[in-house]
């Protein structure tokens, strides 16, 4: 019975341990250096930083670009790397990925009056040369 309570206490301590953002980002950087993320649609996935999203169970939030398209195998690799680095026993680690929004995605480019004059001049020049 004594070992059971020690194991429960160890699992509880590892699930409620506080980890700083700097430490999580450092662990993520080491994981990326050991094994680069695969290319997604011909572009490299960039993992920018990680922070704690919650405790009991521990949640690690990773910010980057194109993280929604990461393969499940690489997500499992990161989960196992965090579990090994943080020495978590008897507690699952959840990883959430957040991706930044493009601020210019649905905005149409509006030209200034100077740009409009230059555009008209160029179009007139192109029509004249044909």
PyMOL CGO cylinders between C-alpha atoms (Angstrom):
from pymol import cmd
from pymol.cgo import CYLINDER

trace = [
    CYLINDER, 0.00, 0.00, 0.00, 2.88, 2.38, 0.71, 0.3, 1, 1, 1, 1, 1, 1,
    CYLINDER, 2.88, 2.38, 0.71, 4.11, 2.27, -2.88, 0.3, 1, 1, 1, 1, 1, 1,
    CYLINDER, 4.11, 2.27, -2.88, 0.63, 3.04, -4.18, 0.3, 1, 1, 1, 1, 1, 1,
    CYLINDER, 0.63, 3.04, -4.18, 0.37, 6.29, -2.25, 0.3, 1, 1, 1, 1, 1, 1,
    CYLINDER, 0.37, 6.29, -2.25, 3.89, 7.28, -3.28, 0.3, 1, 1, 1, 1, 1, 1,
    CYLINDER, 3.89, 7.28, -3.28, 2.98, 6.67, -6.93, 0.3, 1, 1, 1, 1, 1, 1,
    CYLINDER, 2.98, 6.67, -6.93, -0.24, 8.67, -6.60, 0.3, 1, 1, 1, 1, 1, 1,
    CYLINDER, -0.24, 8.67, -6.60, 1.64, 11.52, -4.93, 0.3, 1, 1, 1, 1, 1, 1,
    CYLINDER, 1.64, 11.52, -4.93, 4.32, 11.47, -7.66, 0.3, 1, 1, 1, 1, 1, 1,
    CYLINDER, 4.32, 11.47, -7.66, 1.68, 11.50, -10.42, 0.3, 1, 1, 1, 1, 1, 1,
    CYLINDER, 1.68, 11.50, -10.42, -0.15, 14.39, -8.74, 0.3, 1, 1, 1, 1, 1, 1,
    CYLINDER, -0.15, 14.39, -8.74, 3.07, 16.39, -8.29, 0.3, 1, 1, 1, 1, 1, 1,
    CYLINDER, 3.07, 16.39, -8.29, 4.06, 15.90, -11.92, 0.3, 1, 1, 1, 1, 1, 1,
    CYLINDER, 4.06, 15.90, -11.92, 0.59, 16.90, -13.15, 0.3, 1, 1, 1, 1, 1, 1,
    CYLINDER, 0.59, 16.90, -13.15, 0.50, 20.15, -11.17, 0.3, 1, 1, 1, 1, 1, 1,
    CYLINDER, 0.50, 20.15, -11.17, 4.13, 21.21, -11.68, 0.3, 1, 1, 1, 1, 1, 1,
    CYLINDER, 4.13, 21.21, -11.68, 4.51, 24.78, -12.97, 0.3, 1, 1, 1, 1, 1, 1,
    CYLINDER, 4.51, 24.78, -12.97, 6.86, 25.25, -15.91, 0.3, 1, 1, 1, 1, 1, 1,
    CYLINDER, 6.86, 25.25, -15.91, 7.94, 28.64, -17.25, 0.3, 1, 1, 1, 1, 1, 1,
    CYLINDER, 7.94, 28.64, -17.25, 7.38, 29.79, -20.82, 0.3, 1, 1, 1, 1, 1, 1,
    CYLINDER, 7.38, 29.79, -20.82, 11.14, 30.11, -21.33, 0.3, 1, 1, 1, 1, 1, 1,
    CYLINDER, 11.14, 30.11, -21.33, 11.69, 26.49, -20.29, 0.3, 1, 1, 1, 1, 1, 1,
    CYLINDER, 11.69, 26.49, -20.29, 8.91, 25.17, -22.56, 0.3, 1, 1, 1, 1, 1, 1,
    CYLINDER, 8.91, 25.17, -22.56, 10.23, 27.21, -25.50, 0.3, 1, 1, 1, 1, 1, 1,
    CYLINDER, 10.23, 27.21, -25.50, 13.76, 25.92, -24.86, 0.3, 1, 1, 1, 1, 1, 1,
    CYLINDER, 13.76, 25.92, -24.86, 12.52, 22.31, -24.82, 0.3, 1, 1, 1, 1, 1, 1,
    CYLINDER, 12.52, 22.31, -24.82, 10.58, 22.90, -28.05, 0.3, 1, 1, 1, 1, 1, 1,
    CYLINDER, 10.58, 22.90, -28.05, 13.68, 24.40, -29.69, 0.3, 1, 1, 1, 1, 1, 1,
    CYLINDER, 13.68, 24.40, -29.69, 15.78, 21.39, -28.67, 0.3, 1, 1, 1, 1, 1, 1,
    CYLINDER, 15.78, 21.39, -28.67, 13.12, 19.04, -30.09, 0.3, 1, 1, 1, 1, 1, 1,
    CYLINDER, 13.12, 19.04, -30.09, 13.12, 20.94, -33.41, 0.3, 1, 1, 1, 1, 1, 1,
    CYLINDER, 13.12, 20.94, -33.41, 16.94, 20.89, -33.54, 0.3, 1, 1, 1, 1, 1, 1,
    CYLINDER, 16.94, 20.89, -33.54, 16.97, 17.12, -32.97, 0.3, 1, 1, 1, 1, 1, 1,
    CYLINDER, 16.97, 17.12, -32.97, 14.29, 16.43, -35.57, 0.3, 1, 1, 1, 1, 1, 1,
    CYLINDER, 14.29, 16.43, -35.57, 13.08, 19.11, -38.00, 0.3, 1, 1, 1, 1, 1, 1,
    CYLINDER, 13.08, 19.11, -38.00, 9.36, 19.25, -38.78, 0.3, 1, 1, 1, 1, 1, 1,
    CYLINDER, 9.36, 19.25, -38.78, 8.50, 17.88, -42.22, 0.3, 1, 1, 1, 1, 1, 1,
    CYLINDER, 8.50, 17.88, -42.22, 7.65, 20.13, -45.14, 0.3, 1, 1, 1, 1, 1, 1,
    CYLINDER, 7.65, 20.13, -45.14, 3.98, 20.98, -45.58, 0.3, 1, 1, 1, 1, 1, 1,
    CYLINDER, 3.98, 20.98, -45.58, 3.01, 21.83, -49.16, 0.3, 1, 1, 1, 1, 1, 1,
    CYLINDER, 3.01, 21.83, -49.16, 6.67, 22.52, -49.92, 0.3, 1, 1, 1, 1, 1, 1,
    CYLINDER, 6.67, 22.52, -49.92, 7.11, 24.99, -47.04, 0.3, 1, 1, 1, 1, 1, 1,
    CYLINDER, 7.11, 24.99, -47.04, 8.89, 24.53, -43.74, 0.3, 1, 1, 1, 1, 1, 1,
    CYLINDER, 8.89, 24.53, -43.74, 6.72, 24.64, -40.62, 0.3, 1, 1, 1, 1, 1, 1,
    CYLINDER, 6.72, 24.64, -40.62, 8.10, 27.19, -38.15, 0.3, 1, 1, 1, 1, 1, 1,
    CYLINDER, 8.10, 27.19, -38.15, 7.41, 26.60, -34.47, 0.3, 1, 1, 1, 1, 1, 1,
    CYLINDER, 7.41, 26.60, -34.47, 7.88, 29.94, -32.73, 0.3, 1, 1, 1, 1, 1, 1,
    CYLINDER, 7.88, 29.94, -32.73, 7.32, 29.52, -28.99, 0.3, 1, 1, 1, 1, 1, 1,
    CYLINDER, 7.32, 29.52, -28.99, 5.52, 27.41, -26.40, 0.3, 1, 1, 1, 1, 1, 1,
    CYLINDER, 5.52, 27.41, -26.40, 3.76, 28.24, -23.14, 0.3, 1, 1, 1, 1, 1, 1,
    CYLINDER, 3.76, 28.24, -23.14, 1.68, 26.49, -20.52, 0.3, 1, 1, 1, 1, 1, 1,
    CYLINDER, 1.68, 26.49, -20.52, -2.02, 26.39, -21.30, 0.3, 1, 1, 1, 1, 1, 1,
    CYLINDER, -2.02, 26.39, -21.30, -3.18, 24.65, -18.14, 0.3, 1, 1, 1, 1, 1, 1,
    CYLINDER, -3.18, 24.65, -18.14, -2.34, 22.17, -15.44, 0.3, 1, 1, 1, 1, 1, 1,
    CYLINDER, -2.34, 22.17, -15.44, -3.69, 18.80, -14.34, 0.3, 1, 1, 1, 1, 1, 1,
    CYLINDER, -3.69, 18.80, -14.34, -3.22, 17.47, -17.00, 0.3, 1, 1, 1, 1, 1, 1,
    CYLINDER, -3.22, 17.47, -17.00, -0.43, 19.72, -18.30, 0.3, 1, 1, 1, 1, 1, 1,
    CYLINDER, -0.43, 19.72, -18.30, -1.27, 21.50, -21.55, 0.3, 1, 1, 1, 1, 1, 1,
    CYLINDER, -1.27, 21.50, -21.55, 1.49, 22.92, -23.75, 0.3, 1, 1, 1, 1, 1, 1,
    CYLINDER, 1.49, 22.92, -23.75, 0.40, 25.51, -26.32, 0.3, 1, 1, 1, 1, 1, 1,
    CYLINDER, 0.40, 25.51, -26.32, 2.74, 25.82, -29.31, 0.3, 1, 1, 1, 1, 1, 1,
    CYLINDER, 2.74, 25.82, -29.31, 2.51, 28.83, -31.63, 0.3, 1, 1, 1, 1, 1, 1,
    CYLINDER, 2.51, 28.83, -31.63, 3.77, 28.74, -35.20, 0.3, 1, 1, 1, 1, 1, 1,
    CYLINDER, 3.77, 28.74, -35.20, 2.80, 28.83, -38.84, 0.3, 1, 1, 1, 1, 1, 1,
    CYLINDER, 2.80, 28.83, -38.84, 1.09, 25.97, -40.68, 0.3, 1, 1, 1, 1, 1, 1,
    CYLINDER, 1.09, 25.97, -40.68, 0.88, 23.96, -37.46, 0.3, 1, 1, 1, 1, 1, 1,
    CYLINDER, 0.88, 23.96, -37.46, -2.61, 22.70, -38.31, 0.3, 1, 1, 1, 1, 1, 1,
    CYLINDER, -2.61, 22.70, -38.31, -1.10, 20.71, -41.17, 0.3, 1, 1, 1, 1, 1, 1,
    CYLINDER, -1.10, 20.71, -41.17, 1.59, 18.99, -39.08, 0.3, 1, 1, 1, 1, 1, 1,
    CYLINDER, 1.59, 18.99, -39.08, 1.44, 15.19, -39.38, 0.3, 1, 1, 1, 1, 1, 1,
    CYLINDER, 1.44, 15.19, -39.38, 0.25, 13.24, -36.35, 0.3, 1, 1, 1, 1, 1, 1,
    CYLINDER, 0.25, 13.24, -36.35, 3.59, 11.45, -36.13, 0.3, 1, 1, 1, 1, 1, 1,
    CYLINDER, 3.59, 11.45, -36.13, 5.41, 14.75, -35.51, 0.3, 1, 1, 1, 1, 1, 1,
    CYLINDER, 5.41, 14.75, -35.51, 2.79, 15.77, -32.92, 0.3, 1, 1, 1, 1, 1, 1,
    CYLINDER, 2.79, 15.77, -32.92, 3.39, 12.48, -31.08, 0.3, 1, 1, 1, 1, 1, 1,
    CYLINDER, 3.39, 12.48, -31.08, 7.15, 13.08, -31.31, 0.3, 1, 1, 1, 1, 1, 1,
    CYLINDER, 7.15, 13.08, -31.31, 6.75, 16.49, -29.65, 0.3, 1, 1, 1, 1, 1, 1,
    CYLINDER, 6.75, 16.49, -29.65, 4.45, 15.05, -26.97, 0.3, 1, 1, 1, 1, 1, 1,
    CYLINDER, 4.45, 15.05, -26.97, 6.96, 12.31, -26.13, 0.3, 1, 1, 1, 1, 1, 1,
    CYLINDER, 6.96, 12.31, -26.13, 9.86, 14.79, -26.16, 0.3, 1, 1, 1, 1, 1, 1,
    CYLINDER, 9.86, 14.79, -26.16, 8.06, 17.09, -23.69, 0.3, 1, 1, 1, 1, 1, 1,
    CYLINDER, 8.06, 17.09, -23.69, 7.11, 14.10, -21.52, 0.3, 1, 1, 1, 1, 1, 1,
    CYLINDER, 7.11, 14.10, -21.52, 10.73, 12.91, -21.41, 0.3, 1, 1, 1, 1, 1, 1,
    CYLINDER, 10.73, 12.91, -21.41, 12.23, 16.39, -20.86, 0.3, 1, 1, 1, 1, 1, 1,
    CYLINDER, 12.23, 16.39, -20.86, 9.82, 17.41, -18.11, 0.3, 1, 1, 1, 1, 1, 1,
    CYLINDER, 9.82, 17.41, -18.11, 10.09, 13.97, -16.44, 0.3, 1, 1, 1, 1, 1, 1,
    CYLINDER, 10.09, 13.97, -16.44, 6.31, 13.59, -16.16, 0.3, 1, 1, 1, 1, 1, 1,
    CYLINDER, 6.31, 13.59, -16.16, 5.18, 10.30, -14.64, 0.3, 1, 1, 1, 1, 1, 1,
    CYLINDER, 5.18, 10.30, -14.64, 1.64, 8.92, -14.82, 0.3, 1, 1, 1, 1, 1, 1,
    CYLINDER, 1.64, 8.92, -14.82, 0.17, 12.03, -16.43, 0.3, 1, 1, 1, 1, 1, 1,
    CYLINDER, 0.17, 12.03, -16.43, -0.67, 12.62, -20.08, 0.3, 1, 1, 1, 1, 1, 1,
    CYLINDER, -0.67, 12.62, -20.08, 0.63, 15.80, -21.70, 0.3, 1, 1, 1, 1, 1, 1,
    CYLINDER, 0.63, 15.80, -21.70, -1.71, 17.52, -24.12, 0.3, 1, 1, 1, 1, 1, 1,
    CYLINDER, -1.71, 17.52, -24.12, -0.34, 19.73, -26.86, 0.3, 1, 1, 1, 1, 1, 1,
    CYLINDER, -0.34, 19.73, -26.86, -2.41, 22.42, -28.57, 0.3, 1, 1, 1, 1, 1, 1,
    CYLINDER, -2.41, 22.42, -28.57, -1.27, 24.22, -31.68, 0.3, 1, 1, 1, 1, 1, 1,
    CYLINDER, -1.27, 24.22, -31.68, -2.14, 27.83, -32.43, 0.3, 1, 1, 1, 1, 1, 1,
    CYLINDER, -2.14, 27.83, -32.43, -1.64, 29.50, -35.77, 0.3, 1, 1, 1, 1, 1, 1,
    CYLINDER, -1.64, 29.50, -35.77, -1.57, 33.24, -36.40, 0.3, 1, 1, 1, 1, 1, 1,
    CYLINDER, -1.57, 33.24, -36.40, -4.16, 34.80, -38.66, 0.3, 1, 1, 1, 1, 1, 1,
    CYLINDER, -4.16, 34.80, -38.66, -3.10, 36.72, -41.76, 0.3, 1, 1, 1, 1, 1, 1,
    CYLINDER, -3.10, 36.72, -41.76, -4.21, 40.34, -41.11, 0.3, 1, 1, 1, 1, 1, 1,
    CYLINDER, -4.21, 40.34, -41.11, -4.37, 41.06, -44.86, 0.3, 1, 1, 1, 1, 1, 1,
    CYLINDER, -4.37, 41.06, -44.86, -6.33, 37.96, -45.87, 0.3, 1, 1, 1, 1, 1, 1,
    CYLINDER, -6.33, 37.96, -45.87, -9.67, 39.57, -46.80, 0.3, 1, 1, 1, 1, 1, 1,
    CYLINDER, -9.67, 39.57, -46.80, -8.59, 43.17, -47.35, 0.3, 1, 1, 1, 1, 1, 1,
    CYLINDER, -8.59, 43.17, -47.35, -8.56, 44.66, -50.79, 0.3, 1, 1, 1, 1, 1, 1,
    CYLINDER, -8.56, 44.66, -50.79, -5.65, 46.93, -51.62, 0.3, 1, 1, 1, 1, 1, 1,
    CYLINDER, -5.65, 46.93, -51.62, -6.76, 50.56, -51.97, 0.3, 1, 1, 1, 1, 1, 1,
    CYLINDER, -6.76, 50.56, -51.97, -4.48, 52.82, -53.96, 0.3, 1, 1, 1, 1, 1, 1,
    CYLINDER, -4.48, 52.82, -53.96, -3.63, 56.36, -52.96, 0.3, 1, 1, 1, 1, 1, 1,
    CYLINDER, -3.63, 56.36, -52.96, -4.32, 59.18, -55.46, 0.3, 1, 1, 1, 1, 1, 1,
    CYLINDER, -4.32, 59.18, -55.46, -0.63, 59.30, -56.42, 0.3, 1, 1, 1, 1, 1, 1,
    CYLINDER, -0.63, 59.30, -56.42, -0.60, 55.56, -57.06, 0.3, 1, 1, 1, 1, 1, 1,
    CYLINDER, -0.60, 55.56, -57.06, -3.79, 55.88, -59.15, 0.3, 1, 1, 1, 1, 1, 1,
    CYLINDER, -3.79, 55.88, -59.15, -2.19, 58.58, -61.37, 0.3, 1, 1, 1, 1, 1, 1,
    CYLINDER, -2.19, 58.58, -61.37, 0.90, 56.45, -61.87, 0.3, 1, 1, 1, 1, 1, 1,
    CYLINDER, 0.90, 56.45, -61.87, -1.23, 53.40, -62.70, 0.3, 1, 1, 1, 1, 1, 1,
    CYLINDER, -1.23, 53.40, -62.70, -3.24, 55.35, -65.30, 0.3, 1, 1, 1, 1, 1, 1,
    CYLINDER, -3.24, 55.35, -65.30, -0.02, 56.68, -66.82, 0.3, 1, 1, 1, 1, 1, 1,
    CYLINDER, -0.02, 56.68, -66.82, 1.44, 53.18, -67.09, 0.3, 1, 1, 1, 1, 1, 1,
    CYLINDER, 1.44, 53.18, -67.09, -1.74, 51.74, -68.60, 0.3, 1, 1, 1, 1, 1, 1,
    CYLINDER, -1.74, 51.74, -68.60, -1.85, 54.57, -71.15, 0.3, 1, 1, 1, 1, 1, 1,
    CYLINDER, -1.85, 54.57, -71.15, 1.80, 53.90, -72.03, 0.3, 1, 1, 1, 1, 1, 1,
    CYLINDER, 1.80, 53.90, -72.03, 1.15, 50.16, -72.47, 0.3, 1, 1, 1, 1, 1, 1,
    CYLINDER, 1.15, 50.16, -72.47, -1.89, 50.80, -74.72, 0.3, 1, 1, 1, 1, 1, 1,
    CYLINDER, -1.89, 50.80, -74.72, 0.09, 53.29, -76.80, 0.3, 1, 1, 1, 1, 1, 1,
    CYLINDER, 0.09, 53.29, -76.80, 2.98, 50.85, -77.38, 0.3, 1, 1, 1, 1, 1, 1,
    CYLINDER, 2.98, 50.85, -77.38, 0.68, 48.07, -78.74, 0.3, 1, 1, 1, 1, 1, 1,
]
cmd.load_cgo(trace, "trace")
